[in-house]
């Protein structure tokens, strides 16, 4: 693993929302599943942003909207 990748993951873990941290250890399976899905989407987004930034590119507004919809499906319009 490269140092940049390790730094990206560490930075992501440090800023993971408290509700995700709490729900990852919840006894309720649905809460845990939702937290796992959100955690995976947020980590994938952090890694993609890191990769795009290393190549000098940024996310378009459409990509940002899609990422937000994956991370916060309840807040997105149907």
C-alpha positions in Angstrom: 0.0 0.0 0.0 1.4 3.4 -0.9 1.8 6.1 1.7 -0.7 8.3 -0.1 -3.3 5.6 0.0 -2.6 5.0 3.7 -3.0 8.7 4.4 -6.3 8.9 2.5 -7.7 6.0 4.4 -6.5 7.4 7.8 -8.0 10.8 7.0 -11.3 9.2 6.1 -11.4 7.1 9.3 -10.7 10.2 11.4 -13.7 12.0 9.9 -16.2 9.2 9.7 -19.5 10.4 11.2 -20.3 9.3 14.7 -23.6 7.7 13.7 -21.7 5.4 11.3 -19.2 4.4 14.0 -22.0 3.7 16.4 -24.2 1.8 14.0 -21.3 -0.4 12.8 -21.5 -2.1 16.2 -25.3 -1.9 16.6 -27.2 -5.1 17.6 -29.9 -4.1 15.1 -29.0 -5.8 11.8 -30.8 -3.1 9.6 -28.9 -0.3 11.4 -25.6 -2.2 11.0 -26.3 -2.9 7.3 -27.1 0.7 6.6 -23.9 1.9 8.4 -21.8 -0.7 6.4 -23.3 0.5 3.1 -22.7 4.2 4.0 -19.2 3.5 5.2 -18.3 1.6 2.0 -19.8 4.4 -0.2 -17.9 7.1 1.8 -14.6 5.2 1.6 -15.0 4.5 -2.1 -15.7 8.2 -2.6 -12.6 9.2 -0.6 -10.5 6.8 -2.6 -11.9 8.0 -5.9 -11.4 11.6 -5.0 -7.8 10.9 -3.9 -7.2 9.1 -7.2 -8.8 12.0 -9.2 -6.8 14.6 -7.3 -3.6 12.7 -7.9 -4.4 12.9 -11.6 -5.3 16.6 -11.4 -9.1 16.1 -11.9 -12.1 16.9 -9.8 -15.6 15.5 -9.5 -18.2 17.0 -11.7 -21.4 18.2 -10.2 -23.2 15.1 -11.5 -20.6 12.8 -9.9 -21.0 14.7 -6.6 -24.8 14.4 -6.8 -24.6 10.6 -7.4 -22.1 10.2 -4.6 -24.3 12.1 -2.2 -27.3 10.1 -3.3 -25.4 6.8 -2.5 -24.2 8.1 0.9 -27.5 9.6 1.9 -30.3 7.8 0.1 -33.0 9.0 2.5 -32.1 12.6 1.7 -32.1 12.2 -2.1 -35.1 12.9 -4.3 -36.6 9.8 -5.9 
